[in-house]
Amino acid sequence: MGAGIASGASTLKEEMHLADKKSLVDRIYDFLCSIKLSIFVLVALAVTSIIGTVLQQGASNAEYVRDYGEAMGAVIRILNLGDMYHSSWFMILLALLLINITFCSIKRMPSALKLMKDKDPVIDGRTVATHEKWETTLKGKAEDVASRVEALMKKRAGKVYTAENDGIRYVMATKGGISRMGVYVTHFSLFLFAIGAVVGILFGFKAFMGVVEGTTETQVRMRSVAPIEVVDSSTITSREALTAALEGLTQKLSAECIDKDVIAGELYLNVLTDDDRHLTKSASFNQPTSSSEAFSSRISSLVSQINWDGVTPLKGVALTADNFFKQLDFGIRCDDFVLEKYPDGRPADYVSNLSVIRNGAVDYAKRIEVNHPLIEEGIYFYQSSYGQVGANSAVITVADSSRNYIARGETLYFGKPLELPDGGTLTFRNVQRDDRSGAYYLQVLSSVGGQNSMGRAFEANEFGGRYQWWQVGPYLVRVDSADWVFYTGLQVAKDPGVPIVWAGCILITIGLLASFFLSHKRVWARISESGGKVTVAFKGNASRNRISFSKWFEDFIEEVREDFEK
């Protein structure tokens, strides 16, 4: 027993010695192929995805400090958790996943290819794991038996290969070898998923566009884009020095906006005083911009408005661009918006008739609805929402308090008084949205005998037609119909990684089907003749699903028996 322990200890020492002899390159290679790296990367991606879901993406650093405190806000800023999916460390995690998948495939694929391409029917002297065996002896000649065996194996087990060695005949049949590549096809599909995600993150965007009927828009409002912030950490003790520092920051801010191909709608000034007070002021632009001159034009106003005494030292100054838009190379015009309603007033369907405008002319027109987008330059415009921004006119009926008609079918135009037979007038002044019901109504001004009164009137088919008459001063007004002006809300998305992801979906389906529903079956037959008798020995194995293979092998042997008994 002592000798056995000594031998075991010696073997362990030899293995450790061999491990120590591994070069640095070998160790790195083993690490990149390891399952430990796979688990680490997958867990890290899962955890970071949870963080990206829980933590609001695209908020400003000041908002993170306000919501999570100074220390946690600093962590979020340093790790770029507020724009996690564009952060360098998230890209590194994806790169590690790709590297791990690649090296795992490189390490294991050669052996799988060797097994897949194995066509050697001579099984004697080979180390082959066989799951099923069967042997029989019969009268006849080895040549005749070999021909019968070859025909049976070709019929049931796939392509056949034969050989003869020292008077012994060998037959091998193989089927489904390509299934061994299923796992590597799956690996490659994961590779494509990651590549598609990176391409979408780096070169795609998501945005929103609202287009009023009859108007054209060339900008989209970006979604989930983190504010761009530039910082000056020098100590500042006067408003003049603050202005000078901010003027220097506008160039950097403009360069970063241009680099990210966005234009900003708002500019924020954030300062941190020596006594740790955060002071913030903001300014808006009539037209979104990335120009350093436009940023500079707001500096003096921001500095004058900031609640700072101009004496207490500032230990940090930040200029932040936010509320981003993207300028398109073309325009989207809403020619018409069509809203269909159920009898009770609920929306049944809505569609938009859009035109793509280039150089002031219509390039082409398309009618879109939910799940049927307009596509231009790889940018998808999906019908997502709508709203009412006003009305051009309304056809109304007017009655007195006793429901006696004063006017019928009169057209009330926006801003133009409608004279009534009794000398009074009604003027359509505005359109408002009711907070409780969400329905829109007309604000109508009545003027009778020098007395003015403002009232509201919903369209007659609103609320299922239950409420049709509305009090406006001394009159009852029914809005028979209204020429509403709508805007169409479009979800805008560009994701050049989608075709790559779709290719990954197709490949992962093929890979999983090959991995789980196919197997590599191999059957060998050894036919030898001695003393006027022929011995036939069958062996077989399968790469997976051995229970099914065992049943298949039994059926195959039963067919062999029946053939031999003829």
N, C-alpha and C positions, 0 to 999 in steps of 0.2 A: 504493500500500500504506500509505503514511504517513497519507493521508487516511482510510483505513479504520480504522486504529488510533485516530486522533483521534476519529472518529465513535463508535467503541466506547467509548472513555474518556468521551466526553460523555454517552452513554446510561447508563453505569454511574453517573456523577455525578448524573444526573437521578433515577435509581432510588433512590440513597442519599438524595437530597434529599427525595424523596417519602416515604421511610421515616422520615426525621427529622421530617416533618410530622405523622406519626401521633400522635394524642392518646394520653394515658395510658390512657383507657378502651379504645381500639382495641388497644393493646398487651396489656392484660390479657385482652381478648376473644380475641386471637390465641393467647395463651399457654394459655388454658383450652381452646382448640380443638386445640392442637398434639399431634402424635403423640409428641413428646418427653415431654410430661406423662403421656401414656398409658403409655409404656414405663417411666418413672420409678415411677409408682404401682404398676404390675403387678410390677416387679422388687422394689420395697419390700415389697409384700404377700407375695411369694414368700419373701423373705429372713426377714421377721418370722414367717411361718408355720413356717419351719424352726426358728427360735429357740424359738418356742412349743412345738414338738415335742420339741426336745432338752432345753430347760430345764424342769425340773419346775415345774408350775404349782401355786400354792396353798401353797407352803412358807412358813415364817416367815422374817423377815429374819435372825434368828440362824442359821438353817440355811444360808442363802445365804452368810453371812460365814464360817461353818465350812467349807463346801464349796468356796468360790471365793476366799476371802481378803477382807480389809478393803476394798481398793479396788474390786474387782469387785462385792462385796456392796453397796457404796454406789451403784454404777452401776445395779445391778438394782433397788435401792430407789427411786432418783430417777426412773428411767424406767418404774418399775412393770412390769418385765419378768416378775415373778412372778405377775402377774395381767394378762397382756398383752392378752387379748381384751376386757377391760373398761377398758383404759387410754384416756385422752383422745386420745393421739397415734394409736392404732390406729383410733379412730373418725374422726379427721381424715383418715387415709388412705382409709378407706371413703368419706368425704364427698367427697374429691378425685376418687375414681373416678366417683362419681355425677355430680359437676359436669362432669367431662371428657366422660363419655358424653352428658350432656344438651347441652352446648355443641357437641360434634361433630355431633350430630343436628340441632340448630338451624341450624348453618352449612350443612350439605350437603343437608338434606331439601328445601328449596325447589326446588333444581334438579332433584332426583329427581321431585318432584311435578309440575313443569312438563313433564318428559319423559313422565311417566305419563299426564298429561291432554292431551297434544298430539293434536289431532284435525284439524289443518290439512292437507288433501290437496294444497294448492298447494306444490310443492317448489321451483319456480323461484325463484331469488333468495334461497334460504335456505341457511345453512351447516349441512348435515346430513351427518354421516359415514355413508356407505353402503358396505357390505361386498360387496354383490353387485349386478351390473347385467346387463341383457339388453335388447336392442332388436330389433324386427322391423318390416317394412313389408308391408302386405297391401291387397288391394282391398276396397272397400266403403265404407260410410258410418261416420263417426266415432261417430254416435249408436248405431248397432247394435253396433259394436265395443265401445264403452264399456259397454253393457248386458251383453255377454258377459263382459267383464273384471270387471265388478262382481260378477256371479254367481260367477265362479271364485274371486275373492278372498274373497268372503263364505264360500264353501264351505271354503277351505283356510286362510285367514289371519285370520279373526275378524271383528269388527264393522267395517263399511264406512262411510266418509264420502266424499262427492263434492262437487265444485265445478266451476265453469266460468268461465274468464277469457279474454277476447279470442279466443273461438272454440276455445280449448283446454280439453279436459275432463281433470279430475284425479280419481283414485280413490285412497283410502288405506285400508288395513286394519291394524288393531292387535290384538294378542293378548298376554295375560300381563303387562300393565302393572303389576299388583299385585305382581309379583316384585321390582320396584324398591324396595318397602317391606320386603323380607325382612331387609335389614341393619339397618333401624331397629327392626323387631320384635325382632331379636336384641339390639340395644342396650337396648331396654326390658326384655327378659328379664334381662339382666345387672343392670339397675337394680333389678328385683324381687328378684334373688338377694341383692344387697347390703342392701336394705331388710329382707328376711326374716332375714338374718344379724344385723343390728343389733337387730331386734325380739326375736329369740331370745336374744341376749346380754343385753339390758337387762331383759327381762321373763320369761325362762325360767330353768330350773334343771335340774340332774341330781342325783339322790340315790339312796339305798339304804334299804330298809326290811326288817327281819327280823321276822316275826310268828310266834310260837309257836302251835301248834294250841290253839284254845279261848280265845285272848287277843286283845285289841284294841290296836292302836297308832295314835296320833294324830300322831306325829312321824316325820320322815324325816331320815336323816343326809346332809348335803350333801356333794357331791363337787367337788373342785378349786375350792374357795372360798378365796381368799387370807386369811390371818389379818388381823384388824383391829388396827392398832397406833396408839396415841397416845403422844406423846413430850413430855417436859419436858427442855429443854436447860440449865436453870439449874444452877449449881454447888450441890451438897448436901454438907454436912459432918457430919450427925448422923442417927441413926435417926429422931428426932422429925421432922426436916425431910423425910426420905424419906417417912415415913408421911403427912405433910401434903400433899406433892406428889402422892402416889399417890391420896389421897382426892379431890384436884381432878381427876385424870385419869379417875376412874371415871365421872363425869358425861358426859365427852366420849365415852368408850368405849361407854357405854350408849346414847347418842344415835346413834352410828354403827351399832350393831347394830340398833337399831329402824329406822333409815333403810333398812338393807339387808334388813330383814324376816327376820333370823336370830336364833337363840338359841345361846349358847356353852356348850360342855361343859367347857372348860378355860380357865384364866387363867394367863398367864405374866408374871413380873416379870423384866425384863432391865435390868441396869445396866452402865455403862461407867465404870471407875475412872480416876483421873487418870494411872495408869501403864498404861493401855490393856488392862486385863483385863476380859473379859466374864463376868459372873456371872448365872446364871439359876436361877430356881425356879418351880415350877408348882403349881397347885392345881386339883382337879377338883370338879365340882358333881354332886350326886346327881340333880338334875333340871336339864337345860340351861336357861339363863336369859339375859335381856338387862337385868335389873334392876340399877340402880346400887347399890341396897342390898345385893344379893347379891354384887356385885363388892367392895364395901367390907368385907363380912364376912370376906373372905379376905386383906385387906391386912395385918393385924397378924401373921397366921401367916406370910405370905410374907416380910415384913420380918425377922421373928425367925429364919427359916431361912436367909436369904441369907448366903453365906460372905463377909461384909464386916466389917471391924474397927470400922466406925462412925466412923473418924477420917480415913482416906484420902479425899480429895475425890472425889465422883462428878461427872463432866462430862456425863452423859447417863442418863436414866431412861426406860424404855418399859414400858407396860402393854399386853399383847397378849391378845386373845380368839381362841380357835381351837376346832377340833373342833365345827363348826357343825351345828345341826339347824334344821329348819323346822317350825313348828306348822301342822297342817292344820285346816281348818274342819270336818272329819269324821273318823271313825275307820275303819280297815280291820281286820276280824276274820277270822281264819283258822278257818273252821268245821271243815275237814277237809283233810288232805294225803294224797294217794294216790301211792304209789311202786310201780311195776311193774318186775320184774326178769326178766332172762333166766335160763335154768336154771343158768348158771355163776355167778350172783350179780351180774352187771353190771346197772346201771340201764338199763331199756328205755324208760321214760317216767315223767314225774311231772307231776301237775296239782294245783292248789289250788282249793278251794271257798271263795270269799271273800264277805263281806257288807260293805256300806257302812253304817256306823252314824251316825245323826244323832239328837241329843237322846235318846240311850239306846235308840233303837229301830232296827230294821233297815229301811233305806230300800229296798234291793234286794240280791239275791245274784247272783253270777256265777261260773262255773267258768272258770278261766284255765289256759292252758298256753303253751309257748313260741310266740311270734309271734301269740298271741291275747290281748291285754291287756285289763284292766279300765280303763275311761276314766271319770273323774269330774272335773268342773269343768275340763276341758281337761288334766288330769294323767293320764298313762299309767302303769299299773302292769304291768310285764312280769314274767312268770315267768323267773327267771334262775338260781336255785340253790336248794339245800335243805341241811338238816343235821339231825342227831339231837341232841336235848338231854336225852333220858332215856327211860325206859320206865315205864309204869304197872305192868306185871306180865309174867310169862313162864310159859309152860307147859313144864315140865321133866320129864325122866326121870332117875332116879338109880340108879346101880349101884355095886357094890363093885369092888375092884381085879380081881376075876376075872370081871367082866361079869355078875354075878348081879344081877338087878333088885331094888332096894330099894323104889322107888316109881315109878309110871308115871302120866303125865298129870296131875301135881300142878301147881296154880297157885301160883307164887311171887310174892307181892305186894311192891312196893317198901317196904322198911323193916320188914316184918312177918316174924318168924321162921317157917319152915316146919318143923314137927316130923316127924321120920322114924321109922319103926317101930323102928329100933335105938336110939332115945333121943337121937340127934344132931339138930342143927338146921342149916338153911341160911337165910341172910338175904341178900336182895338189897340191896346197899348203894349202888351207884352205876353210872353208865354212863360208859365211857371210849372214846376213839378210838385205835386202833392206829396209831402213826406210820408203820410200814412199809407196811401194806396199805391204810390209810385206813378199814378196817372198824370198826364199833362192837361193843363187847362188854360183858357184865354183870360187875361186880365182885361176887363172891359170897363171903360169910363162912361157913365151916363151924365148928361147935362140937361137939366130941365128947369126953366125959370131961374137961371142963375145958381141953381143948386147942383153941385157935383158929387158923384158917389162912385166909388170903385167897387166892382164885384167880380166874381169869377164864374166861368161857365165851362163845364166839361162837354166834350162831344157826346151827342145823344146815345151813341152805341156803347159808350163807356159804362162799366158796371152792369153789363148785360142789358142795358136799356131801362134799368129800374128807375134811374133819376135822369129826367130829361130837361126839366125846367129849373132855371137858376135865377135867383133874385139879383138884379143889378139896378140899384136905386129903386125907382117906382115901377120898373119893368120886370117882366119875366122873360128870360131869353133862353131859347133852345138852339143849340148849335147842331144843325142838321148834318153838316160835313165841314171838314177843314182841310185846307191845302197845306199840310204839315211840311216843314223842312227838317229832314233827318240828317244825322251823320252816321256813317258806317264805321264800326270799330273793327280794325284788322289786326290780328296777331301776325307779326312778321318774324320770319325765322330763316336763317341761312346756316346750313350745316353741311359743309363739303365732305364730312366724314360719314354721312349716311350711306352712300354706296358701298363704302368699305365695310361698314357694320352689316349691311345686308348680305354682302359676300360672306362675312363671318357667320351669319345666321344659316346660310345654305350649307356651308362647310361643317358647322357644328352638328347640323341635322344628319348629314352624311356620315360624319365621324361617329356620332352616338349610335346610329343605326348599325354601322359596321361593327362597333365595339360590343353592343349588347345583343344583337340579333343574328350575327354571323359568327362563325368560328372556323378556324383552319383545321380541317380534317386531313389526317394522313394515315394511310393503311399500307402495310408491307406484307408481302407474301414470300416465303422461302420454300422452294420446291426442290427436294433432293430425292434421288433414286438409289435404292440399295436392296439387293436380294430380290429383285423382281417386284418390289413394292415402292410406292411413291409416298413420301411424307410431305404434307403441306402444313406449314405453320403460318398463321396470320397474327399480326400485331397491329395495333392502332392507337392513335392518340388524337386529342383535340385541344385547341388552345384555350377553350372555355366551354362552360355548360356541359360538364362531363356526364351528368345524368342523362341528358338528351342524347349524347354521343353513345353512351352505353346501350340505350334502346336501339339506336340506329345500327350499332355493331351487331346486336343480337338479330335484328331483321336481316342484315347482310349475310350473316353466317347461316341463317335459316335458308336463305336463297341459295347459298353455296351448297348446303347439304342436299337440297332438292335437285340441284344440277348434277351433283356427284352420284346421286342414286339412280339417275336415268340410265 
